[in-house]
Amino acid sequence: MNKENKTQIIADLADKLAASKNFYLADTSELPSVKTSALRRKCFDQSIKLIVVKNTLLQKALERTNDEEFKALYVALKGSTSIMFSDSAAAPAKLIKEFRLTNKKPVLKGAYVEQSVYIGDDQLDSLAAIKSKNELIGDILAALQSPMRNVLGALTNEDRKMPGAEGTAPDETKTEETPS
């Protein structure tokens, strides 16, 4: 690879990194070609772009973005590195977890998700648990609808009219006194 090619790769990577809200760094080394193809296929099916890159080129691309938050990822740039780009914050983590049910790799090296840096494979569970904006909105709406449904249900339920309300009278039950 000549210097022009490297410069072009660095520029392309820097553009992708700057434009992406979420990307994961993973170690996919030692995966047989059949397993690598299966991983790439799963990535494609879930709209995750997987790129294998040299660490030196990736570090130069990270430096070119001038994003100070990316500096924390430099420690993850050892060994084989693949980058996973995704619009969804949790999709790559879920894919890695699913793929590792039957394989030892990929191993999460680091991630940049929604302006936060995560380092190490131990972060995989917390990354997989991140909810998307739409999921959070759905949770909030469900939480708000539940009390409203209860109130509306109580107001519209005719079987449970309140004593003293218009058109109803409180129960008047006569008690019989028994002689002692």
C-alpha positions in Angstrom: 0.0 0.0 0.0 1.5 3.3 -1.1 1.3 6.6 0.8 -1.5 8.0 -1.5 -3.7 4.9 -0.7 -3.0 5.2 3.0 -3.8 8.9 3.0 -7.1 8.2 1.2 -8.0 5.5 3.6 -7.3 7.7 6.6 -9.4 10.5 5.1 -12.3 8.2 4.4 -12.1 6.7 7.9 -12.0 10.1 9.5 -15.1 11.2 7.6 -17.0 8.0 8.6 -15.9 8.4 12.3 -16.8 12.1 12.4 -20.2 11.4 10.8 -21.0 8.4 13.0 -22.7 8.7 16.4 -22.0 5.0 17.2 -19.1 2.7 16.3 -17.6 -0.3 17.9 -14.0 -1.7 17.9 -13.8 -5.4 18.0 -11.3 -8.2 17.7 -12.3 -10.6 15.0 -8.9 -12.3 14.6 -8.6 -16.1 14.5 -12.2 -16.5 13.2 -12.2 -19.0 10.3 -13.3 -17.6 7.0 -16.7 -19.4 7.2 -17.4 -17.7 10.6 -16.1 -14.3 9.3 -18.5 -14.6 6.4 -21.4 -15.5 8.7 -20.5 -12.5 10.9 -20.4 -10.2 7.9 -23.8 -11.5 6.7 -25.4 -10.9 10.1 -23.9 -7.4 10.1 -25.3 -6.7 6.7 -28.7 -8.0 7.7 -28.8 -5.6 10.6 -27.5 -2.6 8.7 -24.1 -2.7 10.5 -21.1 -1.9 8.4 -18.0 -4.0 9.3 -14.6 -2.9 8.3 -11.2 -4.5 9.1 -8.6 -1.8 9.5 -4.9 -1.4 10.5 -4.5 0.2 14.0 -2.1 2.8 12.8 -4.4 4.0 10.1 -7.3 4.0 12.5 -5.4 6.0 15.1 -4.4 8.6 12.4 -8.1 8.8 11.3 -9.2 9.3 14.9 -6.6 12.0 15.4 -7.7 13.7 12.2 -11.3 14.1 13.5 -9.9 16.4 16.3 -12.4 14.8 18.7 -10.9 14.7 22.1 -13.2 11.9 23.2 -11.7 9.6 20.7 -8.3 9.7 22.5 -9.6 7.3 25.2 -10.0 4.6 22.4 -6.3 4.6 21.6 -5.7 2.0 24.3 -8.0 -0.4 22.4 -5.9 -0.2 19.3 -3.8 -3.4 19.9 -4.0 -6.6 17.9 -6.5 -7.1 15.1 -9.2 -4.4 14.9 -12.6 -4.3 13.1 -14.9 -1.3 13.2 -18.6 -1.8 13.3 -20.6 1.3 12.3 -24.3 1.4 13.1 -27.2 3.9 13.5 -28.4 2.0 16.4 -26.4 2.3 19.7 -27.1 -1.2 20.9 -27.3 -3.3 17.7 -23.6 -4.1 17.4 -23.4 -5.2 21.0 -26.5 -7.4 20.6 -25.0 -8.9 17.5 -21.7 -9.6 19.2 -23.5 -11.2 22.2 -25.6 -13.4 19.8 -22.6 -14.4 17.7 -20.6 -15.3 20.8 -23.1 -17.9 21.9 -21.5 -20.2 19.4 -18.0 -18.5 19.0 -15.2 -17.1 21.1 -15.0 -14.0 19.0 -15.6 -11.1 18.2 -14.4 -9.6 21.4 -15.3 -6.0 22.2 -12.3 -3.8 22.5 -14.0 -0.4 22.7 -17.0 1.6 21.6 -18.0 5.2 21.0 -21.8 5.4 21.6 -23.8 8.7 21.8 -20.7 10.8 22.8 -19.6 8.2 25.4 -16.5 5.9 25.3 -16.6 2.4 26.5 -13.4 0.3 26.9 -13.3 -3.5 27.3 -15.3 -6.5 26.7 -16.9 -6.2 30.2 -19.0 -3.3 28.8 -20.8 -5.5 26.4 -23.9 -6.1 28.6 -24.4 -2.4 29.4 -24.0 -1.5 25.7 -26.6 -4.2 24.7 -29.0 -2.8 27.2 -29.0 0.8 25.7 -32.4 1.7 24.5 -33.0 3.7 21.3 -34.7 7.0 21.3 -37.9 5.4 20.0 -37.8 2.7 22.7 -37.4 5.4 25.4 -40.3 7.4 24.0 -42.5 4.3 24.0 -41.6 3.6 27.6 -42.5 7.1 28.7 -45.8 7.0 26.8 -46.6 3.6 28.4 -45.8 5.0 31.8 -48.0 8.0 31.2 -50.9 6.1 29.7 -51.3 3.6 32.5 -52.5 6.1 35.2 -54.6 8.0 32.6 -56.3 4.7 31.6 -57.1 3.9 35.2 -58.7 7.4 35.8 -60.7 7.3 32.6 -61.8 3.7 33.3 -63.0 4.7 36.7 -64.8 7.8 35.4 -66.6 5.9 32.6 -67.4 2.8 34.5 -71.1 3.0 35.3 -71.0 0.0 37.5 -69.0 1.8 40.1 -71.0 4.9 40.7 -70.0 6.8 43.8 -72.5 7.2 46.6 -73.9 10.7 46.8 -73.3 11.4 43.1 -76.1 12.8 41.1 -78.8 10.2 40.4 -77.7 7.9 43.2 -78.5 7.8 46.8 -76.4 6.3 49.5 -77.5 2.8 50.5 -79.9 2.9 53.3 -80.1 -0.4 55.0 -82.3 -0.9 58.0 -81.0 -2.8 60.8 -83.3 -4.9 62.8 -82.8 -4.9 66.4 -83.1 -8.2 68.1 -84.6 -8.3 71.5 -82.1 -9.3 74.2 
